[in-house]
Amino acid sequence: MAARLREVAADVLVVTEGSRDLLPPGGHVIDAGADWGYESPPYRHKTMLWSRWPLAGGPLIDHVASGLVCDATEAWPGRDDGGRLSDHAGVLCRLRSAD
């Protein structure tokens, strides 16, 4: 999976049920933490967001269970104003696998 994520050469990646070693080298990462309400390995995260550009951490959402949501603002070249990545949750939920 790590090789596949590198091959995509994405600007932003969202990984669920994974660990940071799956993400491409470099870039910037935030995660939703490791507290899912049940026992799991400390290196495993329910949700991680990797970006080629710096991320300013949230929380931008404060009404969901811990460990489920990570959100941030990303500043990217071409514009000087970041957008709330969490606003795009509806789109992310509809993404299909790269298979």
C-alpha positions in Angstrom: 0.0 0.0 0.0 2.8 2.4 0.8 4.3 2.0 -2.7 0.9 2.6 -4.2 0.4 5.8 -2.2 3.8 7.1 -3.4 3.0 6.3 -7.0 -0.2 8.4 -7.0 1.9 11.5 -6.4 -1.1 13.2 -4.8 -1.2 16.7 -3.3 -3.5 15.4 -0.4 -4.1 11.9 0.8 -6.6 10.6 3.3 -5.8 7.2 4.9 -8.1 5.4 7.2 -7.2 2.5 9.6 -3.5 3.0 8.9 -0.1 3.9 10.2 2.2 6.8 9.3 4.7 4.5 7.7 2.2 4.0 4.8 2.4 7.7 3.9 4.9 9.1 1.4 8.2 10.5 2.8 8.2 14.3 3.4 4.9 16.2 3.4 2.9 17.1 6.4 0.6 14.9 8.5 -2.2 15.2 11.0 -4.2 12.4 12.4 -7.3 11.9 14.5 -5.4 10.3 17.4 -5.4 6.7 18.6 -8.3 6.8 21.0 -11.2 5.1 19.3 -13.0 3.9 22.4 -11.5 0.4 22.2 -8.1 -1.1 22.3 -5.8 -0.9 19.3 -2.1 -0.7 18.6 -0.7 2.8 19.5 0.8 3.3 16.0 -2.6 2.7 14.2 -4.8 5.7 13.4 -8.4 5.7 12.3 -7.9 8.7 10.1 -4.8 10.5 8.8 -4.4 13.4 6.4 -1.1 13.8 4.5 -0.4 17.0 2.5 2.4 18.1 0.2 2.0 21.6 1.8 1.9 22.7 5.5 -1.2 22.0 7.5 -2.6 24.1 10.4 -4.2 21.8 12.9 -7.7 22.1 14.1 -9.8 21.2 15.8 -12.3 22.7 13.3 -14.9 20.1 14.3 -15.8 19.5 17.9 -19.0 17.5 17.8 -17.8 14.0 16.8 -16.2 11.1 18.7 -12.5 11.3 19.3 -10.3 9.3 17.0 -12.7 9.5 14.0 -12.0 12.9 12.4 -8.9 14.9 11.6 -9.2 18.3 10.1 -6.9 21.1 9.1 -6.4 24.2 6.9 -4.0 23.8 4.1 -2.1 26.7 2.4 -1.1 25.7 -1.1 0.8 27.4 -3.9 -1.4 29.4 -6.4 -3.6 30.9 -3.7 -2.7 32.4 -0.3 -5.9 31.3 1.5 -6.4 27.8 2.8 -9.7 26.1 2.8 -11.4 24.0 5.5 -10.6 20.5 4.4 -13.3 19.2 6.7 -15.9 21.0 4.6 -15.2 18.5 1.9 -16.2 15.4 4.0 -19.2 14.8 1.8 -17.0 14.5 -1.3 -14.4 12.3 0.5 -17.2 9.9 1.5 -18.1 9.4 -2.1 -14.5 8.7 -3.4 -14.0 5.3 -4.9 -11.0 3.0 -4.4 -8.0 3.5 -6.8 -8.2 -0.3 -7.6 
